[in-house]
Every structure is written in C-alpha cells, then in structure tokens.
Amino acid sequence: MNSALLLAIIAGYFVLLLGVAWVTSRNSNNESFFIGNRNSNWMLVAFGMIGTSLSGVTFVSVPGGVGSSGFYYFQVVIGYLFGYAVIAFILLPLFYKMNLTSIYTYLEKRFGINAHKAGAFFFILSRVVGATARLYLVISVLQIFVFDRLEGMHIPFWATTLIILTLILLYTFEGGVKTIVYTDTLQTTGMLLGLVVCVFAIIKALGTDFGGAWQMMSDNNYNRNFNWDFKAGSFALKHILGGMFIAIAMTWLDQEMIQKNISVKTLRVSQKNILTFSVILLIVNFLFLVLGGVLYLYASQNGISTAPDDLFPTIALSGNFSNAIAIIFVIALISALFPSVDGAITSLTSCFCIDILGLNKKEGTEKEKKRTRLKVHFAFAVVFLIMVIIFKWMNDKLIIDFILKFAGVTYGPLLGLFAFGILTKRKLNDSKIWQVCIIAPLIALFLDMLSNPAWYEAKLHISLGLHNISKSIFNGYIIGNELILINGILTFAGLWIISKPGENKELVQA
C-alpha cells in the first residue's frame, strides 16, 4: 500500500474533523466546553461514547490477546453491563439532583476540600498516564506502517506525535464537549465500519463464511469463553465482578465519561443514553474478539508471525488485501484513537479548571476565564507530548499491561471515597483523607505484587524474591481485575477509621 496515499487519507480525515469543529464551536462559551450547555443529543452521546471507551488500544490489543486468552475478555464486558446498570439507576440521579459540572465537587460538598482535591488528583493522574499510553501505542503503529515508509522523507516519532496532538488541540480548543459529541460520533462510525469490513474481508480470505470461521476458531480453542479456575487471574466471577467495578470507576468516577452523560437535558434521557451505550459496547467488544480469532486463523494459514499488538496492522497492510482494506484499517485505527485522546484532554482541562483552580467560583469575566481554560488546555497537550516521548523511550508496547494495573490502583481511592459518601452518613476528618488515599493503593499494589511476583519481575527485569512468601499466603491465587475492588475496600476501611458517627449537614446540603 502506498504510504503517501495513506498519509493523504489521514490529512483529509483531519480536515473533516476541523470542519465539524468549526461548525459546532461557533458561539461556544465555557459552559459549552465543560458540559455542552446540557443540550447534547442523547443518541449522539451514547454512540460517540463507544469510541471513547474503546480507544486504539482495544482496536489492536483486544484482537491480539485472543491468541493467548481466547474470549476471556468477554467476561469483563459482561461485568460492564452490571456496572452501567448501577450507574444509570443509582448514581446518575445523585449527580443530576446536585446539578454538578464536575463530579468531584460532590466530594467537597460531602466531606470537604481535601476530599475534593484528592478525587481530582487521582482522576488527573490516571487519565494522563492511561490516555498517553493509548496514544503512544497507536502512534507507534502509524509510525511503523505509514510514516516510516514515506519515500524521501524522515518524520521522527516526536514530530508525528506533535502533529497529531496539534490537530487534536485545534478541533477541541473552542467547543470542548459540545464539539466532541459530534466528532466522536463521526469517529465511532469510522471505527465500527472498519471493524465490520475487516472482519468479513478476512473471513472471505479464509475461504469460508461466519459459521465456518466460528467452527475453525472452536477447533483452535480461540473462542473459549469462560474460565472456571478459581485461582486464575481470568477466573470468570473475578472478571465479571472486576468488570462491574471497572465500569463504575472508569465511567461514573471519570470526569470525561460522566461529563458527556450530564451534557444531555434530563436524567431520564441520560439513563437511556448509558443503557443504550452498554448494549452497543457488548456487541462491539464481541466483534473485536471475533476479529482476533479470524486474524490468528489467517496468520496461521499464511505463516505470519508477529507481536500480538502488531498482528492486525501487519495483516491489514501486508498487501494481500486490496488498497481499500488498508485505507479502511487506517481510518478505523485513527477513529479509534482520537475519541479517547480528545475527550481525555478536554476532561482533564475541565477537572483542573474547576476542581484544582476553582474557576467556577472565582470572580472574573467570561473572557478572562476562557483565557485561563485555553492555557490549561494547551498545557495538557504539552504534558501528553512529554508522556508519549517517555513511553517511546521506554520502548515497550506491553506498557499497556501496566496501565490496567495502574487504573486499578488510581481509581480505587475514588471508588472508596464515593462509596463511603453515598453508603454512610459518617463525618470524616478531612485533614487525614490524603493519608488514606495514598496508603490504601500502596497496600493494594503490594498485595497484587505478592500474588503474582513473576509478572512484576518480568516487567521490571528484577528479582523480587517474593515467590516463597506468595506461595505460602496466596497458594497460587492470582489477583486479577478485582484489584480495583480490593483497593476500594481498603480505602473505605481507612475512611471508616478516620470518621465518626453523624454527618456534616452543612456539607451534605451544600
């Protein structure tokens, strides 16, 4: 496939995004940027959130993981359904009742300023690391398969990253959420069309139909669904339970996702949005797993051997398929990347302005507040550039494995804080919240390391000497996605210790 043509397609795609941004950002203000004037179309929000929740990592890593773990990831997706039901019927009513712009302002109203700052800090930390890791992975694919193949040109990795971030900055700078609702819808459409076309193109190349491909996957044990080994990290109930709390933490406790949900007019419409989104997400993730199965079948038939994360781009851009498939793949890949990155930068800007700087409480003109917001938006783009360069320096695509652990560590305190606020009426010693929110994740991380020291030794390239202790305590049990639940429980317990009966009615009613 001609790399110059692919580059032209990418450039044209950005021009389209900039056009959508120009149309949707006219007459925008700070409220448009933060919550879309609470006037977003719920169907567009639900559909666009698919792209935000999946990202480019899902596009290359979920299919790549089928070779080693089959369809076990679908257990996590089933857990998502339960989590989204909790969000729709228990948590969203709370946010609408309090008329929140940032979800972390709840923590200040319930507990105090330190709780508010701690919630915002852990969101910012998790979102910066997670979003930049996803960005790094997809830019690496584009760099290897597109930019490094341009004849007569040498575009370094840092320049590729800078160009992409600049373009994302341009189409989110003014409109924020108001613009992203529309650009995410466009990009999700591109991603899903690419997914479906590629699945059926590869099935056709295998010389069979969907039923035949499914049977071939069964013969090769690629589509195994449930793992009933209690000690395994992928044990079905652990994955489902972990998926439930991951969905709650990474949607309900995530300013980016909840920001889009509360941008619609009413609670009822927002609930309809989250439930529609959860069903679509279930179907789309299943298709990604099917894609992984047929990719491995095709690779086996054609003697292709490559790293799991490179499997999809290697086959799609190998030249064995038409140029149309290569173009569709590239469009789908960047369509999977940008909804997660543009939303991340926008939500981080919102969180920092509202929760850290207190922009909504400060006096000043709309123009002055907008100037501050634009400076913060630009600063986060610079932070993203630096973080992607750091990931490149580390030169390990499997850094994504760390990100999954990282989410379990950083979202645990958020889970504990919100759960404590909603489920109890106890008063907290606000001055001690930071200690709990730091100590609890460290304990959870140590327990995770103790349950699976081999995993950490492989990633850190050091010997921890914990195997005998691990065997005597865990006896082969490996902590998986339930890490976030363990972390949340530890945080909840710590908050209970520093609390006392009764409630701060002034904070609760604020």
C-alpha positions as CSV (number, residue, x, y, z in Angstrom):
1,M,0.0,0.0,0.0
2,N,1.3,3.5,-0.9
3,S,2.2,5.2,2.3
4,A,1.8,8.7,0.7
5,L,-1.8,7.8,-0.2
6,L,-2.4,6.7,3.4
7,L,-0.9,10.0,4.6
8,A,-3.2,11.9,2.3
9,I,-6.2,10.0,3.7
10,I,-5.2,10.8,7.3
11,A,-4.8,14.5,6.3
12,G,-8.2,14.5,4.7
13,Y,-9.7,12.9,7.8
14,F,-8.4,15.7,9.9
15,V,-9.7,18.4,7.6
16,L,-13.1,16.8,8.0
17,L,-12.8,16.9,11.8
18,L,-11.7,20.5,11.8
19,G,-14.7,21.4,9.6
20,V,-17.0,19.7,12.1
21,A,-15.3,21.5,15.0
22,W,-15.7,24.9,13.2
23,V,-19.4,24.4,12.7
24,T,-20.1,23.1,16.2
25,S,-17.9,25.5,18.2
26,R,-19.5,28.7,16.9
27,N,-20.9,30.9,19.7
28,S,-19.5,28.5,22.3
29,N,-18.6,29.5,25.8
30,N,-17.2,27.9,29.0
31,E,-20.4,26.1,29.7
32,S,-20.3,24.7,26.1
33,F,-16.8,23.5,26.7
34,F,-17.5,21.9,30.1
35,I,-21.0,20.3,29.7
36,G,-22.1,21.2,26.2
37,N,-24.8,23.6,27.6
38,R,-26.7,20.5,28.8
39,N,-28.2,20.3,25.3
40,S,-26.5,17.3,23.7
41,N,-28.4,14.7,21.7
42,W,-28.5,11.6,23.8
43,M,-28.2,9.2,20.8
44,L,-25.1,11.0,19.6
45,V,-23.6,10.9,23.1
46,A,-24.4,7.2,23.5
47,F,-22.9,6.3,20.1
48,G,-19.9,8.6,20.5
49,M,-19.0,7.1,23.9
50,I,-18.3,3.8,22.3
51,G,-15.3,5.3,20.6
52,T,-14.2,7.0,23.9
53,S,-14.4,3.8,25.9
54,L,-12.7,1.5,23.4
55,S,-9.8,3.6,22.0
56,G,-7.0,2.5,19.8
57,V,-5.8,0.0,22.4
58,T,-8.9,-2.0,22.1
59,F,-8.5,-1.9,18.3
60,V,-5.1,-3.6,18.3
61,S,-4.7,-5.2,21.8
62,V,-8.1,-7.0,22.2
63,P,-7.8,-8.9,18.9
64,G,-4.1,-9.5,19.7
65,G,-4.9,-11.1,23.1
66,V,-7.2,-13.8,21.6
67,G,-4.2,-15.9,20.8
68,S,-3.3,-16.4,24.4
69,S,-6.5,-15.9,26.3
70,G,-9.3,-16.6,23.8
71,F,-12.6,-14.7,24.5
72,Y,-11.9,-14.5,28.3
73,Y,-12.0,-10.7,28.0
74,F,-15.8,-11.0,27.2
75,Q,-16.2,-12.0,30.9
76,V,-15.1,-8.5,31.8
77,V,-17.5,-7.0,29.2
78,I,-20.4,-8.9,30.8
79,G,-19.4,-7.3,34.1
80,Y,-19.6,-3.9,32.4
81,L,-23.4,-4.4,31.9
82,F,-24.0,-4.7,35.7
83,G,-21.8,-1.7,36.3
84,Y,-23.6,0.5,33.9
85,A,-27.0,-0.5,35.4
86,V,-25.7,0.7,38.8
87,I,-24.6,4.0,37.2
88,A,-27.9,4.5,35.4
89,F,-30.3,3.9,38.3
90,I,-28.3,4.8,41.4
91,L,-25.5,7.2,40.6
92,L,-26.8,9.4,37.8
93,P,-29.8,10.5,39.9
94,L,-27.4,11.8,42.5
95,F,-25.4,13.9,40.0
96,Y,-28.5,15.4,38.4
97,K,-30.0,16.2,41.8
98,M,-26.9,18.1,42.8
99,N,-26.6,19.8,39.4
100,L,-22.9,19.1,39.1
101,T,-20.5,20.4,36.5
102,S,-17.6,18.3,37.9
103,I,-18.4,15.1,39.7
104,Y,-15.6,15.7,42.2
105,T,-17.4,18.7,43.6
106,Y,-19.6,16.1,45.3
107,L,-16.7,15.1,47.5
108,E,-16.2,18.7,48.7
109,K,-19.9,19.1,49.5
110,R,-20.0,15.7,51.3
111,F,-16.6,15.8,53.1
112,G,-14.5,18.9,52.5
113,I,-11.8,20.5,50.3
114,N,-9.2,17.8,50.8
115,A,-11.6,15.1,49.6
116,H,-12.4,17.2,46.5
117,K,-8.7,17.8,45.7
118,A,-7.8,14.1,46.3
119,G,-10.6,12.9,43.9
120,A,-9.5,15.3,41.2
121,F,-5.8,14.4,41.7
122,F,-6.3,10.7,41.3
123,F,-8.5,11.2,38.2
124,I,-5.9,13.5,36.6
125,L,-3.1,11.1,37.4
126,S,-4.9,8.1,36.0
127,R,-6.2,9.8,32.9
128,V,-2.9,11.4,31.9
129,V,-1.0,8.1,32.2
130,G,-3.8,6.0,30.6
131,A,-4.6,8.3,27.7
132,T,-0.9,8.9,26.8
133,A,-0.2,5.2,26.9
134,R,-3.1,4.6,24.4
135,L,-1.8,7.5,22.3
136,Y,1.7,6.0,22.3
137,L,0.6,2.6,21.2
138,V,-1.4,3.8,18.2
139,I,1.1,6.4,17.1
140,S,3.7,3.6,17.2
141,V,1.6,1.6,14.7
142,L,1.1,4.7,12.4
143,Q,4.8,5.5,12.6
144,I,5.9,1.9,11.7
145,F,3.3,1.2,9.0
146,V,2.8,4.7,7.5
147,F,5.3,7.5,8.3
148,D,8.5,5.4,8.3
149,R,7.6,4.1,4.8
150,L,7.3,7.5,3.2
151,E,9.9,7.6,0.5
152,G,12.4,10.6,0.6
153,M,11.0,11.7,4.0
154,H,12.1,11.1,7.5
155,I,9.4,12.0,10.0
156,P,10.7,11.3,13.5
157,F,8.4,9.9,16.2
158,W,8.3,13.1,18.2
159,A,7.2,15.1,15.1
160,T,4.4,12.6,14.4
161,T,3.2,12.9,18.0
162,L,3.4,16.7,17.9
163,I,1.5,17.0,14.6
164,I,-1.3,14.7,15.9
165,L,-1.6,16.4,19.2
166,T,-1.7,19.8,17.5
167,L,-4.5,18.7,15.3
168,I,-6.5,17.3,18.2
169,L,-5.9,20.6,20.1
170,L,-7.2,22.6,17.1
171,Y,-10.6,20.9,17.0
172,T,-11.2,20.8,20.7
173,F,-9.8,24.2,21.7
174,E,-13.1,26.1,21.4
175,G,-16.1,23.8,21.5
176,G,-14.9,21.2,24.1
177,V,-17.7,18.7,24.9
178,K,-20.1,20.5,22.5
179,T,-17.7,19.7,19.6
180,I,-16.6,16.3,20.9
181,V,-20.1,14.9,21.0
182,Y,-20.2,15.3,17.2
183,T,-16.6,14.4,16.3
184,D,-16.8,11.3,18.5
185,T,-19.9,10.2,16.6
186,L,-18.1,10.6,13.3
187,Q,-15.1,8.7,14.6
188,T,-17.0,5.9,16.2
189,T,-18.8,5.4,12.9
190,G,-15.4,5.1,11.1
191,M,-14.1,2.7,13.7
192,L,-17.2,0.4,13.6
193,L,-17.4,0.4,9.8
194,G,-13.7,-0.5,9.7
195,L,-14.2,-3.3,12.2
196,V,-17.1,-4.9,10.4
197,V,-15.5,-4.6,6.9
198,C,-12.2,-6.1,8.1
199,V,-13.9,-9.0,9.9
200,F,-15.8,-10.1,6.8
201,A,-12.8,-9.4,4.5
202,I,-10.6,-11.7,6.5
203,I,-13.4,-14.4,6.7
204,K,-13.7,-14.2,2.9
205,A,-9.9,-14.6,2.6
206,L,-10.1,-17.7,4.7
207,G,-12.5,-19.2,2.1
208,T,-15.4,-19.6,4.4
209,D,-18.4,-17.9,6.0
210,F,-19.1,-16.7,9.5
211,G,-20.3,-20.1,10.7
212,G,-17.3,-21.8,9.2
213,A,-14.9,-19.3,10.8
214,W,-16.6,-19.8,14.1
215,Q,-16.1,-23.6,13.8
216,M,-12.4,-23.0,12.9
217,M,-12.0,-20.8,16.0
218,S,-13.6,-23.6,18.1
219,D,-11.2,-26.2,16.6
220,N,-8.2,-24.0,17.6
221,N,-9.7,-23.1,21.0
222,Y,-9.7,-19.4,20.2
223,N,-13.3,-18.7,21.2
224,R,-13.2,-20.2,24.7
225,N,-15.5,-18.0,26.8
226,F,-15.3,-18.8,30.5
227,N,-12.5,-19.8,32.8
228,W,-13.7,-21.6,35.9
229,D,-10.3,-22.0,37.5
230,F,-10.7,-20.1,40.8
231,K,-7.0,-19.4,41.3
232,A,-6.5,-18.0,37.8
233,G,-6.4,-14.2,37.2
234,S,-9.0,-14.7,34.5
235,F,-11.5,-16.7,36.7
236,A,-15.0,-15.9,35.4
237,L,-16.5,-14.5,38.5
238,K,-13.4,-12.3,39.2
239,H,-13.6,-11.0,35.7
240,I,-17.3,-10.2,35.9
241,L,-17.0,-8.6,39.3
242,G,-13.9,-6.8,38.3
243,G,-15.6,-5.6,35.1
244,M,-18.5,-4.3,37.1
245,F,-16.4,-2.1,39.3
246,I,-14.1,-1.1,36.4
247,A,-17.2,0.2,34.6
248,I,-18.4,2.0,37.7
249,A,-15.0,3.6,38.4
250,M,-14.0,4.4,34.8
251,T,-17.4,5.8,33.8
252,W,-19.1,7.1,37.0
253,L,-15.8,8.3,38.6
254,D,-14.3,9.5,35.3
255,Q,-14.9,13.2,34.6
256,E,-14.5,12.5,30.8
257,M,-17.3,9.9,30.6
258,I,-19.7,11.5,33.1
259,Q,-19.2,14.9,31.5
260,K,-20.8,13.6,28.4
261,N,-23.6,11.9,30.2
262,I,-24.6,15.0,32.1
263,S,-24.4,17.1,28.9
264,V,-27.9,15.9,27.9
265,K,-31.1,17.7,29.1
266,T,-32.6,15.3,31.7
267,L,-31.9,12.4,34.0
268,R,-34.2,10.1,32.1
269,V,-32.5,10.8,28.8
270,S,-29.1,10.4,30.4
271,Q,-30.2,6.9,31.8
272,K,-31.4,6.0,28.3
273,N,-28.0,7.0,27.0
274,I,-25.9,4.9,29.4
275,L,-28.1,1.8,28.9
276,T,-28.0,2.1,25.1
277,F,-24.3,2.6,25.2
278,S,-23.8,-0.5,27.4
279,V,-25.6,-2.8,25.0
280,I,-23.8,-1.5,21.9
281,L,-20.5,-1.8,23.8
282,L,-21.2,-5.5,24.5
283,I,-21.8,-6.2,20.8
284,V,-18.8,-4.2,19.6
285,N,-16.4,-5.9,22.0
286,F,-17.7,-9.3,20.9
287,L,-16.9,-8.3,17.3
288,F,-13.3,-7.3,18.3
289,L,-12.8,-10.7,19.8
290,V,-14.2,-12.4,16.6
291,L,-11.7,-10.2,14.7
292,G,-8.9,-11.5,16.8
293,G,-9.9,-15.1,16.2
294,V,-10.0,-14.7,12.4
295,L,-6.8,-12.8,12.4
296,Y,-5.0,-15.7,14.1
297,L,-6.6,-18.2,11.7
298,Y,-5.4,-16.1,8.8
299,A,-1.9,-15.7,10.3
300,S,-1.6,-19.4,10.8
301,Q,-2.7,-20.2,7.2
302,N,-0.2,-17.7,5.7
303,G,2.8,-18.2,8.0
304,I,2.6,-14.8,9.6
305,S,4.3,-14.4,13.0
306,T,4.5,-11.1,14.8
307,A,3.8,-9.5,18.2
308,P,0.1,-9.6,19.3
309,D,-0.3,-5.8,19.1
310,D,1.1,-5.7,15.6
311,L,-1.0,-8.6,14.2
312,F,-3.9,-6.5,12.9
313,P,-1.8,-3.8,11.2
314,T,0.6,-6.4,9.8
315,I,-2.2,-8.3,8.1
316,A,-4.3,-5.3,7.0
317,L,-1.3,-3.5,5.4
318,S,0.5,-6.6,4.1
319,G,-0.5,-6.1,0.5
320,N,-2.5,-9.4,0.5
321,F,-5.7,-7.3,0.6
322,S,-7.0,-4.5,-1.6
323,N,-5.9,-0.9,-1.1
324,A,-9.5,-0.2,0.1
325,I,-8.9,-2.5,3.1
326,A,-5.7,-0.8,4.0
327,I,-7.4,2.6,3.8
328,I,-10.3,1.4,5.9
329,F,-7.9,0.0,8.5
330,V,-6.0,3.3,8.9
331,I,-9.2,5.3,9.1
332,A,-10.7,2.9,11.6
333,L,-7.4,3.0,13.7
334,I,-7.3,6.8,13.9
335,S,-11.0,6.8,14.5
336,A,-10.4,4.5,17.5
337,L,-7.6,6.7,18.8
338,F,-8.9,10.2,18.8
339,P,-12.2,9.9,20.7
340,S,-10.2,8.7,23.7
341,V,-7.5,11.4,23.4
342,D,-9.6,14.4,22.6
343,G,-12.1,13.5,25.4
344,A,-9.2,13.0,27.8
345,I,-7.6,16.4,27.2
346,T,-11.0,18.1,27.4
347,S,-12.0,16.4,30.6
348,L,-8.6,17.0,32.2
349,T,-8.9,20.7,31.3
350,S,-12.4,20.7,32.9
351,C,-11.2,18.9,36.0
352,F,-8.1,21.1,36.5
353,C,-10.0,24.4,35.9
354,I,-13.0,23.5,38.1
355,D,-11.5,21.2,40.8
356,I,-8.0,22.5,41.2
357,L,-8.2,26.1,40.2
358,G,-11.8,26.6,41.3
359,L,-12.5,28.6,38.1
360,N,-16.3,28.4,38.5
361,K,-16.0,30.0,42.0
362,K,-13.6,32.8,41.0
363,E,-14.7,36.3,40.1
364,G,-13.9,37.5,36.6
365,T,-15.2,38.0,33.2
366,E,-16.1,35.2,30.8
367,K,-13.2,36.3,28.6
368,E,-10.7,36.0,31.5
369,K,-12.0,32.5,32.5
370,K,-11.8,31.4,28.9
371,R,-8.2,32.6,28.6
372,T,-7.3,30.5,31.7
373,R,-9.1,27.5,30.3
374,L,-7.3,27.7,27.0
375,K,-3.9,27.9,28.7
376,V,-4.7,24.8,30.8
377,H,-5.9,23.0,27.6
378,F,-2.6,23.8,25.9
379,A,-0.6,22.8,28.9
380,F,-2.2,19.3,29.0
381,A,-1.4,18.9,25.3
382,V,2.3,19.6,26.2
383,V,2.1,17.1,29.1
384,F,0.7,14.5,26.6
385,L,3.6,15.1,24.3
386,I,6.1,14.6,27.0
387,M,4.5,11.4,28.3
388,V,4.3,9.8,24.9
389,I,8.0,10.6,24.4
390,I,8.7,8.9,27.7
391,F,6.8,5.8,26.6
392,K,8.8,5.8,23.4
393,W,12.0,6.0,25.4
394,M,10.9,3.0,27.4
395,N,10.2,1.3,24.1
396,D,7.8,-1.4,25.4
397,K,4.4,-1.7,23.8
398,L,3.5,-4.0,26.6
399,I,3.5,-1.0,28.9
400,I,-0.3,-1.2,28.3
401,D,-0.3,-4.1,30.8
402,F,0.9,-1.7,33.4
403,I,-1.9,0.7,32.5
404,L,-4.5,-1.8,33.5
405,K,-2.8,-2.3,36.9
406,F,-2.4,1.5,37.1
407,A,-6.2,2.0,36.7
408,G,-6.9,-0.5,39.5
409,V,-4.5,1.5,41.8
410,T,-5.6,5.0,41.0
411,Y,-9.4,4.5,40.7
412,G,-9.5,2.5,43.9
413,P,-9.4,5.6,46.2
414,L,-12.1,7.3,44.0
415,L,-14.3,4.2,44.4
416,G,-13.8,4.2,48.2
417,L,-14.4,7.9,48.6
418,F,-17.7,7.9,46.6
419,A,-18.9,4.7,48.1
420,F,-18.3,6.0,51.6
421,G,-20.1,9.2,50.9
422,I,-23.1,7.5,49.4
423,L,-23.4,4.5,51.6
424,T,-22.7,6.1,55.0
425,K,-23.6,9.2,56.9
426,R,-20.4,9.4,58.9
427,K,-18.3,12.5,59.3
428,L,-14.7,12.4,58.0
429,N,-11.6,14.0,59.4
430,D,-10.9,15.9,56.1
431,S,-7.3,16.6,57.0
432,K,-6.5,12.9,57.1
433,I,-8.1,11.9,53.7
434,W,-4.8,12.2,51.8
435,Q,-3.1,9.7,54.1
436,V,-5.8,7.1,53.5
437,C,-5.9,7.7,49.7
438,I,-2.2,7.1,49.5
439,I,-1.7,4.2,51.9
440,A,-4.7,2.1,50.6
441,P,-3.4,2.0,47.0
442,L,0.1,1.1,48.2
443,I,-1.2,-1.8,50.2
444,A,-3.4,-3.0,47.3
445,L,-0.4,-2.8,45.0
446,F,1.8,-4.8,47.4
447,L,-0.9,-7.5,47.7
448,D,-1.1,-7.7,43.9
449,M,2.7,-7.9,43.6
450,L,2.7,-10.6,46.3
451,S,0.1,-12.7,44.5
452,N,1.9,-12.6,41.2
453,P,5.6,-11.7,41.7
454,A,6.6,-13.3,38.4
455,W,4.6,-10.8,36.4
456,Y,6.3,-7.9,38.1
457,E,9.7,-9.4,37.8
458,A,9.2,-9.9,34.0
459,K,8.1,-6.2,33.6
460,L,10.7,-4.7,35.9
461,H,13.5,-7.0,34.9
462,I,14.5,-7.5,38.6
463,S,14.2,-10.3,41.1
464,L,11.8,-9.5,44.0
465,G,12.4,-12.7,46.0
466,L,8.7,-13.0,46.9
467,H,7.9,-16.4,45.4
468,N,8.0,-18.4,48.7
469,I,6.0,-15.8,50.6
470,S,3.5,-15.7,47.7
471,K,3.1,-19.4,47.7
472,S,2.6,-19.6,51.5
473,I,0.0,-16.8,51.6
474,F,-1.9,-17.0,48.2
475,N,-1.2,-20.7,47.3
476,G,-1.4,-20.0,43.6
477,Y,-4.2,-17.5,43.7
478,I,-3.6,-14.5,41.4
479,I,-5.3,-11.2,41.9
480,G,-6.8,-10.0,38.6
481,N,-9.3,-7.3,37.8
482,E,-10.7,-7.4,41.3
483,L,-7.6,-5.3,42.3
484,I,-9.8,-2.1,42.0
485,L,-12.4,-3.6,44.4
486,I,-9.7,-4.6,46.9
487,N,-8.3,-1.1,46.7
488,G,-11.7,0.5,47.1
489,I,-12.5,-1.7,50.1
490,L,-9.1,-0.8,51.7
491,T,-9.8,2.9,51.1
492,F,-13.4,2.5,52.5
493,A,-11.9,0.8,55.7
494,G,-9.4,3.6,56.1
495,L,-12.0,6.3,55.8
496,W,-14.1,4.5,58.4
497,I,-11.2,4.5,60.8
498,I,-10.8,8.3,60.4
499,S,-14.5,9.0,60.7
500,K,-17.1,9.3,63.4
501,P,-20.9,8.9,63.7
502,G,-23.1,11.7,62.4
503,E,-22.9,13.8,59.3
504,N,-21.7,17.3,58.4
505,K,-25.1,18.6,57.3
506,E,-23.7,21.9,56.0
507,L,-21.5,19.9,53.5
508,V,-24.2,17.4,52.6
509,Q,-26.8,20.0,51.9
510,A,-24.4,22.4,50.1
